[in-house]
Amino acid sequence: MLPTITFRSQIAILMVAACLLSVIIPSGVALSHIRDLDIDRSAAEFEGTINVEAALLTSKFNRLLNDVRIISNLPPFQGIARSLHNRGIDPVDGSTLAMWKDRLQTIFASAMQQREFYTQVRLIGDADNGRELVRVDQSAEGLSVASEKQLQNKADEFYFQDTRHLEQGEIYLSPITLNREHGEVDFGTVPTIRAITPIFHESGQRLGVFVINVDIEAMLKDQLRTSALQYDTYIVGPEGVVAWFEKSSGQVHFRMDAENATLARYVQLASFGPERYTTLTAAENGHDIVAFVKRLELGSADNSLRLNLMQLTTMENANQAANRAQQNYLTSSLSAVLLVLLLVLVSARYITHPLKALRNGILEWGNDYSTLNLPTDRDDEVGEIARSFTSVVNEFVKARESEQKTFSRMSAAVDFSIEGLLTIDGKGQILGINKSACEILEIDTERAMRTDIRVLLPALFSFSEAKQGSHCELQLQSGALLAEWRGGDGRQKHVEMSVSEFESSEGCFYWIALRDISERLEQEAALKQALDELHQSNEELNDFAYIASHDLREPLRGIQIHAQTLGRKLPADVPEDVTRKVNRIGELAERMQHLVTDLLQLSRLNGIQANENTVDLNKILEEVRQNHAQLLEEKSARLVVQENLPSVRGDYSYLLSIFQNLIVNGIKYNESDYPEILVAYLGEYSHEGKQYQHVFSVADNGIGIDPEFHDSVFRIFKRLNNENAFGYGTGAGLTFVKKIVERYGGEIWLESKPGEGSEFLFTLEVVGSELQI
């Protein structure tokens, strides 16, 4: 143990230090200036070579960014977007989705043939959990196009999540990572960066992202290998990724992390040191190093990849003149130091005598907090210190008394808290416990105060840990903890605990808050199980509908084809009854196909999501008029649409289906010589004592519907009329309408009487207004 340094020694040391500094600082400033000039000369040489290297490296990345911009604007991207929005057929030129994918694969392959560092080029869709739509890979064996089975879901990948905010035309450069296949790191691959830009449909809806994967190791090695470098050069990326050129061996290296201490120090210097130049003491083989750093931001400011370029040389080469000046300075200052030391020893005794008296008075008071006896009557600086310390002590005494009163008030508040609260000291002794805590722990106050905290709350110590800077003998982890044990009734008890540490003049204390959350956790678990079961049931129903429709349509198509073939091959003299039955078989098979198709379409309506698209209903009604112009003409029907219908939220195709089904039904089930359909926006509307907002109406002058069937008409495959009178139909149209309206948060109902026509009323969310039902 080192001996205590006396006041006299401290003053002597202080005076010696002051005198030494008066000699050293001016000389040191001059020496530093000489050193800086010498380093600046070397830095100027560095700067020229590193700027050239930075320009070449930036050029490589700019070429990558330009490739992303050019390829992402080629026609196949929009062709695929239009095909996906139109059930696999491009409405512009009739190309199928597969044809557009083939064209995009050809473009990807052509681009990769020109870029040896591109390892993957992909189009990833937002739908189907981030499913890849097109992918072309490049390896040592050459180019390969991923099959449909090889395409993967990428929605959980960090780079897919990080690009959801990108606007059209923005490009994101990802951090350097190992490639992932099917969610797992592929250790056979090389370190990779990804250049990503979003792809949008002409309507503004995002299709997905276009991604180019780049072999960053090969790219950086090629940059260093082809440059005429005169110094050790390092390219440092995020997370300690580093590529470097070793001048002594002429070799180029790459690491995903620093594997030795020297390399780690270089990476840290390049990443966090100042730009331009700095020094690193005893970095390698006992030699100090001078480093020149150039920072590069590749890409846009918000989505950039940051790389740091650094070159190194030894301090001896950069600081020769400064070393000679330092030797001359040390020789000249030694004699001045010896003279100053002699003067300090003589004056130290005289200066330190009153300070020693002040020190002794403070120590005496600190031992027992008795009367403070300091030389407050002195007129010099020692007297000022004594008076100031006396004032501080008086304030300390007042603060201590106030703290004791505050602690008493807090203890009273704890007793009435609805949460369980305990107070313990730094040794674990229970100082207080309220009623709620006793109920949770199933113990009375008197027994709790006699029980060791380690016995009363053993679960608390499974979370304990030592903390830096704490003065408590008992170490507990602060924050929220969850403990479990069985209560006296045998029921599993879940208790949430919050621990807070505080210190006062009396020592270290802990507050422990307890809350019984057993009932809440049980309710949450039951709710989660019910939701999981409902979700699984819905998925099974959708899967069943799809599989059933697919499996049923094949044999039905076969029955229809065979019936048609049989009908054509029947002899001319076959009885009319046989011909009619064969034709009936074909008609029934066709009807069954329609039923199966409607069943599949109905099951898919479960997937309708709330949509933020704005749809102009005037365009919807105009398209209905055009689609059914021939039917309107044949039936001498008139479609009347209110002018300036409002725009609503939803999907265009689903909203078209609502109005198209209601209008066609109004024409079909109509015995009038001049059928008339009226479409209007009613705004506010009252129905059965309930007030609705944003109500739309489709009314006709048809045959009408008896009130007892107003609910059943919306059930699937429910027909109220004979098909011989009004033609064949599956009875699923109104079911589709009701399903779509309800999926958008609306309601639909019917007002009609037989022979007086029908009016279907429903609510939709109008743009600029919040739907109220």
C-alpha positions in Angstrom: 0.0 0.0 0.0 1.4 3.4 -1.0 2.1 5.9 1.9 -0.3 8.9 2.4 1.0 12.1 0.8 1.0 15.0 3.3 -0.2 18.5 2.6 3.3 19.8 2.5 4.3 17.2 -0.1 1.2 17.9 -2.1 2.0 21.7 -2.2 5.6 20.9 -3.1 4.6 18.7 -5.9 2.1 21.3 -7.1 4.7 24.0 -7.2 7.2 21.8 -9.0 4.6 20.8 -11.5 3.6 24.5 -12.1 7.2 25.4 -12.7 7.8 22.5 -15.0 4.8 23.3 -17.0 6.0 26.9 -17.4 9.1 25.5 -19.0 7.6 22.6 -20.9 4.4 24.0 -22.4 6.1 26.8 -24.6 8.7 24.4 -25.8 6.1 21.6 -26.3 3.9 23.9 -28.4 6.9 24.7 -30.7 7.8 21.1 -30.9 4.2 20.1 -31.7 4.1 22.7 -34.5 7.3 21.3 -36.0 5.9 17.7 -35.7 2.6 18.8 -37.3 4.4 20.4 -40.2 6.4 17.2 -40.8 3.2 15.0 -40.6 1.4 17.4 -42.9 4.1 16.9 -45.5 3.6 13.1 -45.4 -0.2 13.6 -45.3 -0.1 15.6 -48.5 1.5 12.6 -50.2 -1.1 10.3 -48.7 -4.0 12.5 -49.8 -3.1 12.4 -53.5 -3.0 8.5 -53.7 -6.0 7.9 -51.4 -8.2 10.3 -53.3 -7.5 8.5 -56.6 -8.3 5.2 -54.9 -11.5 6.6 -53.4 -12.6 7.8 -56.9 -12.0 4.4 -58.4 -13.9 2.6 -55.6 -16.8 5.1 -55.9 -16.9 4.5 -59.6 -17.5 0.7 -59.1 -20.4 1.4 -56.8 -21.9 4.1 -59.1 -21.9 1.5 -61.9 -23.9 -0.8 -59.6 -26.4 2.0 -58.8 -26.7 2.8 -62.5 -27.5 -0.8 -63.3 -30.2 -0.9 -60.7 -31.8 2.3 -62.1 -31.7 1.2 -65.8 -32.9 -2.4 -65.3 -35.7 -1.5 -62.9 -37.2 0.8 -65.5 -37.4 -1.9 -68.2 -40.9 -2.9 -69.5 -41.0 -6.5 -68.0 -41.4 -5.1 -64.5 -44.6 -3.2 -65.4 -45.7 -6.2 -67.5 -45.5 -8.5 -64.5 -47.3 -5.8 -62.3 -50.1 -5.5 -64.8 -50.4 -9.3 -65.2 -50.6 -9.8 -61.4 -53.4 -7.2 -61.2 -55.3 -8.9 -64.0 -55.3 -12.6 -63.1 -52.1 -13.5 -64.9 -52.8 -11.7 -68.3 -51.4 -8.3 -69.3 -54.4 -6.2 -70.4 -52.0 -4.1 -72.6 -50.7 -6.7 -75.0 -52.2 -10.0 -73.8 -48.9 -11.4 -72.6 -49.1 -13.9 -69.8 -47.3 -13.6 -66.4 -45.0 -16.5 -67.5 -44.1 -14.7 -70.7 -43.1 -11.6 -68.8 -41.1 -13.6 -66.3 -39.2 -15.3 -69.1 -38.3 -11.9 -70.6 -37.1 -10.6 -67.3 -35.0 -13.7 -66.7 -33.3 -13.1 -70.1 -32.6 -9.5 -69.1 -31.1 -10.5 -65.7 -28.9 -13.2 -67.4 -27.6 -10.7 -70.0 -26.8 -8.1 -67.3 -24.9 -10.7 -65.1 -22.8 -11.8 -68.1 -21.4 -8.3 -68.1 -20.8 -8.1 -64.4 -18.6 -10.8 -62.9 -19.3 -9.7 -59.3 -23.1 -10.1 -59.5 -24.1 -13.3 -57.7 -27.9 -12.9 -57.8 -30.4 -10.7 -59.5 -34.0 -11.0 -58.3 -37.5 -9.6 -58.3 -39.2 -10.1 -54.9 -42.9 -9.5 -54.6 -44.6 -8.0 -51.5 -47.3 -10.7 -51.7 -47.2 -14.3 -50.4 -44.8 -13.4 -47.6 -42.2 -11.7 -49.8 -42.1 -14.5 -52.4 -39.4 -14.3 -55.1 -41.0 -13.9 -58.6 -37.8 -14.2 -60.7 -34.2 -15.1 -59.7 -31.1 -15.7 -61.7 -27.9 -17.0 -59.9 -24.3 -16.8 -61.0 -21.6 -19.1 -59.7 -18.3 -20.7 -60.8 -20.4 -23.1 -62.9 -22.1 -20.3 -64.7 -25.6 -18.7 -64.8 -28.7 -20.6 -63.6 -32.4 -19.6 -63.5 -34.2 -20.5 -60.3 -37.2 -22.8 -60.8 -40.6 -22.2 -59.2 -39.7 -24.6 -56.4 -36.4 -22.9 -55.7 -38.0 -19.4 -55.3 -38.0 -18.4 -51.6 -40.0 -16.2 -49.2 -37.9 -13.2 -48.1 -40.3 -11.1 -46.0 -38.4 -11.8 -42.8 -35.0 -10.7 -44.2 -33.6 -7.5 -42.7 -33.0 -6.0 -46.1 -36.6 -6.6 -47.2 -37.9 -4.9 -44.0 -35.5 -2.0 -44.3 -36.7 -1.1 -47.9 -40.4 -0.9 -47.1 -40.1 2.9 -46.7 -38.4 3.5 -50.0 -40.1 5.8 -52.5 -40.0 5.1 -56.3 -36.5 5.7 -57.7 -34.7 5.4 -54.3 -31.9 2.8 -54.0 -30.8 1.1 -50.7 -27.4 -0.4 -50.2 -27.5 -3.1 -47.5 -24.8 -3.8 -44.9 -22.3 -6.5 -45.7 -23.5 -10.0 -44.6 -23.3 -13.6 -45.6 -26.1 -14.7 -48.0 -29.2 -16.5 -46.5 -31.0 -19.3 -48.2 -34.4 -20.4 -46.8 -33.8 -18.2 -43.7 -30.4 -19.8 -42.9 -26.9 -18.4 -43.4 -25.3 -20.2 -46.4 -21.7 -20.7 -45.2 -20.7 -21.7 -48.7 -21.4 -18.3 -50.1 -19.2 -15.1 -50.1 -19.8 -11.9 -48.2 -22.6 -10.0 -50.0 -24.2 -6.5 -50.3 -27.5 -5.9 -51.9 -28.6 -2.9 -54.0 -32.4 -2.6 -53.8 -35.0 -0.4 -55.3 -38.9 -0.6 -55.0 -41.1 -1.5 -58.0 -44.5 0.1 -58.2 -47.6 -0.7 -60.3 -48.8 2.1 -62.6 -51.6 2.7 -60.1 -49.0 3.5 -57.4 -49.4 0.2 -55.5 -46.1 -1.4 -54.6 -45.3 -4.7 -56.4 -42.1 -5.5 -54.5 -38.4 -4.8 -54.8 -35.6 -5.4 -57.5 -32.4 -6.7 -55.9 -28.9 -7.2 -57.1 -26.6 -9.3 -54.9 -22.9 -8.4 -55.2 -19.8 -10.5 -54.2 -18.3 -7.6 -52.1 -15.2 -9.7 -51.3 -14.3 -10.2 -55.0 -15.2 -6.6 -55.8 -12.9 -5.0 -53.1 -10.1 -7.4 -53.8 -10.2 -6.6 -57.4 -10.1 -2.9 -56.6 -7.0 -3.3 -54.4 -5.3 -5.7 -56.7 -5.6 -3.5 -59.8 -4.4 -0.3 -58.1 -0.8 0.9 -58.1 -0.6 1.3 -54.3 2.5 2.5 -52.5 1.3 2.0 -48.9 -0.6 -0.6 -46.8 -4.2 0.2 -47.7 -7.4 -0.8 -45.9 -11.1 -0.7 -46.9 -13.2 -1.0 -43.8 -17.0 -1.6 -43.9 -19.7 -1.8 -41.3 -19.4 -4.4 -38.5 -15.6 -4.6 -38.9 -15.6 -6.1 -42.4 -12.2 -5.3 -43.9 -10.2 -5.8 -47.1 -6.5 -4.8 -47.2 -3.4 -4.6 -49.4 -0.2 -5.6 -47.7 2.7 -3.7 -49.3 5.5 -5.9 -48.0 4.1 -9.1 -49.5 2.0 -7.6 -52.3 -1.0 -9.7 -51.2 -4.7 -8.7 -50.9 -6.7 -10.1 -48.0 -10.4 -10.0 -46.8 -12.0 -10.7 -43.4 -15.6 -10.5 -42.2 -14.1 -9.5 -38.8 -10.7 -8.7 -37.3 -8.9 -11.8 -36.2 -5.9 -10.3 -34.4 -5.3 -7.4 -32.1 -3.3 -5.3 -34.6 -5.9 -5.7 -37.4 -8.7 -4.9 -34.9 -6.9 -1.6 -33.9 -6.6 -0.6 -37.5 -10.3 -1.3 -38.2 -11.3 0.7 -35.1 -9.0 3.6 -36.3 -10.5 3.6 -39.8 -14.1 3.4 -38.5 -14.0 5.9 -35.6 -10.8 7.9 -35.9 -10.7 11.4 -37.4 -10.8 11.9 -41.2 -7.5 12.9 -42.9 -4.6 11.6 -40.6 -4.0 10.5 -37.1 -1.4 8.4 -35.1 -1.5 5.0 -33.5 1.1 4.3 -30.8 3.1 1.1 -30.9 0.7 -0.5 -33.4 3.0 -3.1 -34.8 6.5 -4.4 -34.0 7.0 -1.5 -31.6 6.7 1.1 -34.3 4.2 4.0 -34.2 2.0 4.3 -37.2 0.6 7.3 -39.1 -2.8 6.7 -40.7 -4.7 8.7 -43.4 -8.4 8.0 -43.5 -10.9 8.9 -46.2 -14.7 8.4 -45.6 -17.0 7.3 -48.4 -20.8 7.4 -48.5 -22.0 5.3 -51.4 -25.6 5.8 -52.4 -28.1 8.4 -51.2 -27.7 10.1 -47.8 -30.6 8.1 -46.2 -29.7 4.7 -47.7 -26.0 4.9 -48.1 -23.3 2.2 -47.5 -20.4 3.8 -45.5 -16.9 2.6 -46.3 -13.6 4.0 -44.8 -10.4 4.0 -46.9 -7.1 4.1 -44.9 -3.4 4.1 -45.8 -0.5 3.6 -43.2 3.2 4.3 -42.8 5.6 4.4 -39.8 6.0 7.4 -37.6 9.7 7.4 -38.3 9.1 8.3 -41.9 6.6 11.0 -41.1 8.3 12.6 -38.1 12.1 12.7 -38.4 12.6 16.4 -37.9 10.3 16.5 -34.8 12.4 13.8 -33.1 15.6 15.8 -33.4 13.9 18.9 -31.9 12.7 16.8 -29.0 16.2 15.7 -28.0 17.5 19.3 -28.0 14.5 20.4 -25.8 15.1 17.8 -23.1 18.7 18.8 -22.6 18.0 22.5 -22.2 15.1 22.0 -19.8 16.8 19.6 -17.3 18.9 22.4 -15.6 15.8 24.6 -15.2 14.0 21.8 -13.5 16.7 21.3 -10.9 16.7 25.0 -10.0 12.9 25.0 -9.5 13.0 22.0 -7.3 15.4 23.6 -4.8 13.2 26.7 -4.5 10.1 24.7 -3.9 11.6 22.7 -1.0 12.4 25.9 0.9 9.0 27.5 0.6 6.8 24.4 1.1 7.1 24.3 4.9 5.8 27.9 5.3 2.9 27.5 3.0 1.5 24.2 4.3 1.3 25.0 8.0 -2.2 26.6 8.0 -3.5 23.9 5.6 -2.5 21.2 8.0 -4.6 22.9 10.8 -7.6 23.0 8.4 -7.2 19.3 7.6 -7.1 18.3 11.2 -10.3 20.2 12.1 -12.2 18.6 9.3 -11.1 15.1 10.3 -12.1 15.6 13.9 -15.6 16.6 12.8 -15.9 13.7 10.4 -15.3 11.1 13.1 -18.3 11.9 15.3 -20.2 14.8 13.6 -19.5 16.9 16.8 -18.6 20.6 16.9 -16.8 21.9 13.9 -13.5 23.6 14.9 -11.9 25.4 11.9 -9.8 28.5 11.5 -12.7 30.7 10.3 -11.1 33.9 11.7 -8.2 33.9 9.2 -8.3 36.6 6.5 -6.5 34.7 3.9 -7.6 31.9 1.5 -7.4 29.3 4.3 -10.0 31.3 6.3 -12.3 31.5 3.2 -12.1 27.7 2.8 -12.9 27.2 6.5 -15.9 29.5 6.3 -17.2 27.9 3.1 -16.9 24.3 4.5 -18.7 25.4 7.7 -21.6 26.7 5.5 -21.7 23.4 3.6 -21.9 21.4 6.8 -24.8 23.4 8.0 -26.7 22.8 4.7 -25.9 19.1 5.0 -27.4 18.9 8.5 -30.6 20.5 7.2 -30.8 18.2 4.2 -30.4 15.2 6.4 -33.3 16.2 8.6 -35.5 16.9 5.5 -34.6 13.5 4.1 -35.7 11.7 7.2 -39.1 13.5 7.1 -39.5 12.6 3.4 -38.7 8.9 4.1 -41.4 8.9 6.8 -44.0 10.2 4.4 -43.1 7.7 1.8 -43.4 4.8 4.3 -47.0 6.0 5.1 -47.9 6.1 1.4 -46.6 2.5 0.9 -49.1 1.2 3.5 -52.1 2.2 1.4 -50.8 1.2 -2.0 -52.9 -1.3 -4.0 -49.7 -2.9 -5.2 -47.6 -5.1 -3.0 -44.6 -3.1 -1.8 -41.6 -4.1 0.3 -38.6 -2.0 1.5 -35.3 -3.7 2.3 -31.9 -2.4 3.1 -28.6 -3.1 1.3 -28.1 -6.3 3.5 -31.5 -7.8 2.7 -33.2 -6.9 6.0 -37.0 -6.2 5.5 -37.8 -2.7 6.8 -41.4 -2.5 5.7 -44.2 -4.5 3.9 -47.7 -3.4 3.1 -51.0 -5.3 3.2 -51.1 -6.0 -0.5 -47.7 -7.6 -0.4 -48.7 -9.8 2.5 -51.8 -11.1 0.6 -49.7 -11.9 -2.5 -47.0 -13.7 -0.5 -49.7 -15.3 1.8 -47.9 -14.2 5.0 -48.8 -11.8 7.8 -46.8 -8.6 8.5 -45.2 -9.8 11.8 -43.9 -13.0 10.3 -42.7 -11.3 7.2 -40.6 -8.9 9.2 -38.9 -11.8 10.9 -38.3 -13.7 7.6 -35.1 -13.4 5.6 -35.8 -11.8 2.1 -33.9 -14.8 0.5 -36.5 -17.2 2.0 -39.5 -14.9 1.4 -38.7 -14.2 -2.3 -36.2 -16.8 -3.5 -37.2 -16.2 -7.1 -35.9 -12.7 -6.8 -32.3 -13.9 -6.4 -32.4 -16.1 -9.6 -32.3 -12.8 -11.4 -29.7 -11.0 -9.2 -26.4 -9.8 -10.6 -23.5 -7.6 -9.4 -23.7 -4.0 -10.5 -20.9 -1.6 -11.1 -20.8 1.4 -8.7 -23.4 0.1 -6.2 -22.7 0.4 -2.5 -25.2 -2.3 -1.5 -23.9 -5.5 0.0 -26.9 -7.2 -1.5 -26.9 -7.0 -5.3 -30.3 -7.1 -7.1 -31.0 -6.4 -10.8 -33.2 -3.3 -11.3 -36.2 -3.4 -13.6 -39.2 -5.7 -14.2 -39.0 -9.4 -13.4 -41.5 -12.3 -13.6 -41.6 -15.0 -10.9 -43.8 -18.2 -10.6 -44.6 -20.4 -7.7 -47.6 -22.4 -6.3 -49.8 -20.7 -3.8 -51.3 -22.2 -0.7 -54.3 -23.4 -2.7 -52.0 -25.3 -5.1 -52.8 -22.9 -8.0 -49.9 -21.6 -10.2 -49.2 -18.0 -9.2 -47.6 -15.5 -11.6 -46.2 -12.4 -10.0 -44.6 -9.5 -11.7 -41.8 -7.8 -9.6 -40.2 -4.4 -10.1 -37.0 -3.6 -8.3 -35.7 -0.1 -7.8 -32.5 0.8 -5.9 -31.9 4.2 -4.1 -29.3 5.5 -1.8 -29.6 8.0 1.1 -27.4 9.3 3.8 -28.4 6.2 5.8 -27.2 3.7 3.2 -28.5 1.7 0.3 -32.1 0.5 0.0 -34.4 -1.4 -2.4 -38.1 -1.0 -3.2 -39.8 -4.1 -4.5 -43.2 -3.8 -6.1 -45.3 -7.0 -6.5 -48.4 -7.5 -8.8 -50.3 -10.8 -9.1 -50.9 -11.2 -12.9 -52.0 -14.9 -12.8 -55.6 -14.2 -13.9 -54.5 -11.9 -16.7 -52.0 -14.4 -18.1 -54.7 -17.2 -18.0 -57.1 -15.0 -20.0 -54.4 -14.0 -22.5 -53.5 -17.7 -23.0 -57.1 -18.7 -23.5 -57.7 -15.9 -26.0 -54.5 -16.8 -28.0 -55.5 -20.4 -28.2 -59.0 -19.5 -29.5 -57.5 -17.1 -32.1 -55.0 -19.8 -33.2 -57.7 -22.4 -33.5 -59.9 -19.9 -35.5 -57.0 -19.0 -37.8 -56.2 -22.7 -38.4 -59.9 -23.5 -39.1 -60.1 -20.7 -41.7 -56.9 -21.8 -43.4 -58.2 -25.4 -43.6 -61.5 -24.2 -45.0 -59.8 -22.1 -47.7 -57.4 -25.0 -48.6 -60.4 -27.4 -48.8 -62.3 -25.1 -51.1 -59.4 -24.6 -53.4 -58.5 -28.4 -53.5 -62.2 -29.4 -53.9 -62.8 -27.0 -56.7 -59.7 -28.0 -58.5 -60.4 -31.7 -58.1 -64.1 -31.4 -59.0 -63.6 -29.3 -62.2 -61.4 -31.9 -63.9 -63.9 -34.8 -63.9 -66.8 -32.3 -64.7 -64.9 -31.0 -67.7 -64.4 -34.7 -68.8 -68.1 -35.4 -68.4 -69.0 -32.3 -70.4 -66.5 -33.2 -73.2 -67.7 -36.8 -73.4 -71.3 -35.7 -73.4 -70.7 -33.3 -76.3 -68.7 -36.0 -78.2 -71.5 -38.6 -77.6 -74.1 -36.1 -78.8 -72.3 -35.5 -82.1 -71.9 -39.2 -82.7 -75.5 -40.3 -82.0 -77.2 -41.9 -85.0 -79.8 -39.8 -86.8 -82.5 -42.3 -85.9 -81.8 -42.3 -82.2 -84.9 -41.5 -80.1 -85.4 -37.8 -79.1 -85.5 -38.7 -75.5 -81.9 -40.1 -75.7 -80.6 -37.0 -77.4 -82.3 -34.8 -74.8 -80.8 -36.8 -71.9 -77.3 -36.6 -73.4 -77.6 -32.8 -73.9 -78.9 -32.6 -70.3 -75.7 -34.3 -69.0 -73.6 -31.7 -70.7 -75.7 -28.9 -69.3 -75.6 -30.3 -65.8 -71.8 -30.7 -65.9 -71.5 -27.1 -67.1 -73.8 -25.9 -64.3 -71.7 -27.8 -61.8 -68.5 -26.2 -63.0 -70.1 -22.7 -62.5 -71.1 -23.8 -58.9 -67.6 -25.0 -58.1 -66.1 -21.8 -59.5 -68.4 -19.6 -57.4 -67.6 -21.7 -54.3 -63.8 -21.1 -54.9 -64.4 -17.3 -55.5 -66.5 -17.1 -52.3 -63.7 -18.8 -50.2 -61.2 -16.2 -51.6 -63.3 -13.4 -50.4 -62.2 -14.2 -46.8 -58.8 -12.7 -47.8 -60.0 -9.2 -48.6 -58.1 -6.7 -46.6 -58.9 -3.1 -45.7 -57.8 -1.1 -48.7 -56.4 2.4 -48.8 -57.0 2.8 -52.6 -59.3 5.6 -53.7 -61.8 4.4 -56.3 -64.0 6.7 -58.4 -67.5 5.2 -58.5 -68.4 7.2 -61.6 -65.8 5.2 -63.5 -67.1 1.9 -62.0 -70.7 2.6 -63.2 -69.4 3.7 -66.7 -67.6 0.4 -67.0 -70.7 -1.6 -65.9 -72.7 0.3 -68.6 -70.1 -0.6 -71.3 -69.7 -4.3 -70.2 -73.5 -4.8 -70.4 -74.4 -2.5 -73.3 -75.8 -5.5 -75.3 -77.9 -6.7 -72.4 -79.3 -3.2 -71.8 -80.2 -3.0 -75.5 -81.8 -6.5 -75.7 -84.0 -5.9 -72.7 -84.8 -2.2 -73.6 -83.4 -1.4 -70.2 -82.2 2.0 -68.9 -79.4 2.5 -66.3 -79.8 5.8 -64.5 -76.8 6.9 -62.4 -76.7 9.9 -60.1 -74.2 12.5 -61.2 -71.0 13.0 -59.2 -71.0 9.9 -57.1 -68.3 10.2 -54.3 -65.1 8.3 -54.3 -64.7 5.4 -51.8 -62.0 3.3 -50.3 -61.5 -0.2 -51.6 -60.3 -2.4 -54.5 -61.5 -1.5 -58.0 -62.4 -5.1 -59.0 -64.3 -5.9 -55.9 -66.3 -2.7 -56.0 -67.1 -3.4 -59.7 -68.4 -6.8 -58.7 -70.8 -5.2 -56.2 -72.5 -2.9 -58.6 -72.3 -5.3 -61.6 -74.2 -8.1 -59.7 -76.9 -5.8 -58.4 -77.5 -4.1 -61.7 -77.5 -7.4 -63.7 -80.0 -8.9 -61.2 -82.2 -5.9 -61.5 -82.4 -6.4 -65.3 -82.6 -10.2 -65.2 -85.4 -10.5 -62.6 -87.7 -8.0 -64.3 -91.0 -8.5 -66.2 -91.4 -4.9 -67.2 -91.3 -4.0 -70.9 -88.8 -1.2 -70.0 -86.6 -2.3 -67.1 -85.0 0.6 -65.2 -82.1 0.6 -62.7 -81.4 3.6 -60.5 -78.0 4.0 -58.7 -77.7 6.8 -56.2 -75.8 8.0 -53.1 -78.2 8.7 -50.2 -75.8 9.9 -47.6 -77.5 9.6 -44.2 -80.2 7.0 -44.0 -82.4 5.5 -41.2 -83.2 1.8 -41.2 -85.1 -0.2 -38.4 -84.4 2.6 -35.9 -80.6 2.8 -36.7 -78.9 5.8 -38.3 -76.4 5.0 -41.1 -73.8 7.3 -42.8 -72.7 7.1 -46.5 -75.5 4.8 -47.8 -75.6 3.8 -51.5 -78.7 2.5 -53.3 -79.3 0.3 -56.3 -83.1 0.2 -57.1 -85.0 -1.5 -59.9 -88.6 -1.9 -61.1 -88.5 -5.7 -61.3 -90.5 -8.5 -59.8 -89.7 -7.7 -56.2 -89.0 -10.0 -53.3 -91.3 -11.1 -50.5 -90.1 -9.7 -47.1 -89.8 -13.2 -45.6 -87.0 -13.9 -48.1 -85.0 -10.6 -47.5 -82.4 -12.4 -45.5 -82.3 -15.7 -47.3 -81.5 -14.1 -50.7 -78.0 -13.4 -49.4 -77.3 -17.1 -48.7 -75.1 -18.9 -51.3 -76.9 -20.9 -54.0 -80.3 -19.7 -52.8 -82.6 -19.1 -55.7 -86.2 -17.9 -55.3 -87.4 -18.3 -58.9 -87.5 -21.1 -61.5 -84.6 -21.0 -64.0 -87.0 -21.6 -66.8 -88.6 -18.3 -66.1 -85.5 -16.1 -65.6 -82.6 -18.2 -66.9 -79.9 -20.2 -65.2 -77.8 -18.8 -62.3 -75.9 -20.3 -59.4 -77.4 -18.0 -56.7 -74.0 -16.8 -55.5 -74.0 -13.2 -56.8 -75.8 -11.6 -53.8 -73.6 -13.7 -51.4 -70.5 -12.2 -53.1 -71.9 -8.7 -52.7 -72.7 -9.1 -49.0 -69.3 -10.7 -48.3 -67.4 -7.8 -50.0 -69.5 -5.1 -48.3 -69.0 -6.6 -44.9 -65.2 -7.1 -45.5 -65.0 -3.4 -46.1 -66.7 -2.7 -42.8 -70.1 -1.9 -44.2 -73.6 -3.4 -44.0 -76.2 -4.3 -46.7 -79.9 -4.8 -46.6 -83.0 -5.0 -48.9 -86.2 -3.1 -49.1 -88.8 -4.7 -51.5 -92.3 -6.1 -52.0 -93.5 -8.5 -54.6 -94.4 -6.7 -57.9 -93.0 -3.3 -56.6 -89.3 -3.7 -57.5 -86.3 -4.0 -55.1 -83.9 -1.6 -53.6 -80.5 -2.8 -52.2 -78.9 -0.4 -49.7 -75.3 -0.7 -48.4 -72.6 1.4 -46.8 -69.1 2.1 -48.0 -66.2 4.3 -46.6 -66.3 7.6 -48.5 -63.0 9.3 -49.1 -62.4 12.1 -46.7 -65.0 10.8 -44.2 -64.8 8.2 -41.5 -67.4 5.3 -41.9 -70.0 5.3 -39.2 -72.5 2.4 -38.9 
